[in-house]
């Protein structure tokens, strides 16, 4: 099962990128969730990364992390879900 969330929070608003897309994939077997993975599509990571390089990004934390740390983790998570160097197929 897959779905798309459009999130907004104070940090995204400060960066002027409110309504950030995050995808979720859930695997259910015998009526029980056995896996639940969230990730940002590559295009959204690029959009967040661009916003993080702007002057208004000074001091803005994303999930209590500096922008660079957040972006690094987001890229790693997305690569682990959809693969490195793949297009946005999911």
Secondary structure, DSSP 8 states (H G I E B T S, - for coil): -EEEEEE--HHHHHTT--SEEEEEEEEEETTEEEEEEEE--HHHHHHHHHHHTSGGGTT--BTTB-HHHHHHHHHHHHHHHH-TT--S--
